[in-house]
Amino acid sequence: MDIRLNKENEIDSLVNIWYEGSLLAHDFIDKNFWKSHCTKMKEEYLPNSETYVVTDKGEIVGFISMVESYLAALFIDHNHQSKGYGKELLNFIKEQRDAIQLKVYKKNDKAINFYLKNGFVEVEELQDEKTGEREILMEWERSP
């Protein structure tokens, strides 16, 4: 397992992992919503984020994207989930930050539980204007 900054020529792979992961984790949101955001992911979001990939035997199996202290994306290819890659990426980022914030859809129990197990706390419940879904703002702070 290796974690490194993503390369420009890997963006298509990351968008694919994001899209497939979004469909699986957010089946309560119309798939056309995710499809309509693929171009923005490729041309805006990923290029303007600090993105690290995790590889196994040279294959990208997931990534994490940060915008300053905001965790914008953490996705593991569905064939490689539950193998510790997400935790490794999260720990990697925690070593570089004193605090991290993120939002997760309230209906995404698996993600909420993952973040709670990894030291995040629920701060407040919000409404996502783009989807109309409820989401939870979560935070992590380094212990003094």
N, C-alpha and C positions, 0 to 999 in steps of 0.2 A: 504494500500500500504506500502510495506516494501522494503528497499534497503539494501543489505548485500553482503559480498564477496561470490563468488560462492564456492560450495563444489565440490570435485573431482568427486563424483558420479553423478553430474549434467551435466557433459560435453556432454553426448549424447543428452540431451534435448536442450542444447545451440547450438550444431551443427545442430540439426533439425530446430530450429528457424532461424539460419543463412542461411541454405540451402533454405528453403521455402521462406524466405525474399529476398534472392539474386535472385531467379527465378522471383519473382514478380516485384522487383524494377529494375532489370536489364534484361528485356526481350529482349534487343538488343544484348545480349551476349549468345552464344550457351550454352544450359543447361548442356552439357557435360563438359564444362569448370568448372562449379560449382561442378558438381558431382566428378570430378577428384581432387578437393581440399578438399573434406570432411575429408579424412584421415589426411592431414596436419593440418586442423583446430583442429581435435581431439587430435592429438599427438604432435603437435608443437606450433601452434599459440595460442590456448587458454591456455594450461599449462604454456606458457612463457609470458603471459600477466597478468596484474592486472585487474581482471574481477569481476564486480558487477552485481548481478541479481536484478530485481525488481519483487516482488511477489504480488499477489492479492489473498487473502484467501488461502495462502499457495501454490498457483500455480505460477510457473515461467512464466511471461508474456513477459519478455525481458531481455536484458543484454547490458552492455557497457564494452569494453575492451580497456585498455590503455597500451601503451609501453612508459614509462616515460611521456613526454608531448604530445605524438602522440595518437590521438583517432583512434584506429585500427578498431573498430567495434562498431556500435550502431544498434541493431536490436530489434524490437518489433514483437511478434507473430502477424500474419496478422489478427487474430480474435480480437485482442486487440488494434489495431492501432487507432489513433485519439482520444485517451482517456487521453492524458497527460503523459503517462509513459515515452516517449522519452525525453520530456522536464524535467521531474523529474530526470531522470538519468543524463542528461546533466548538470543540475543545481548542482546535487550532486558532480559531477567531478569538476565543475568550483570552488566549495568551496575549493577544494584541490590543485588547480593549479593556477599559475599566468598567464600562457599562454597555449594554446592548438592549435595544428595543425591537419589537416585531409585532406584527398583527397576524392573527390566525382566525380563520372562520370558526364560529362557535360550533358548527355542526361537524367540524373536523376533529373528532375526539382523539384520534390516533396522534395527531400533531400536538394537540394541547397536552396530552399525557406525556409525550416525548419531551416537550419543553419543561413541564413541571418536574419531571424526573431529573432534568439537567440544570436545575437551580433557578428557573424562571418563576416569576410570580405574576398572577393576573392583576392588572392595574385597573382597567375599566372596560366596559362593554360599549361598543360603538356600532354605527350603521355604516356599511360600505355603500357609498353613493352609486358606484358603478353597477353593483349587482343587487342591491337591496337587502343583502344578507347581513346578519349580525356578525360582528367580529370582536375578538378579544385582544386588547392591547396588553402585551406582556413585556416584562423587563427582567434583566439580570444585572446585578452589580457585583463587582469583585469584593470579596470579604476583606476588611482592613487587616 
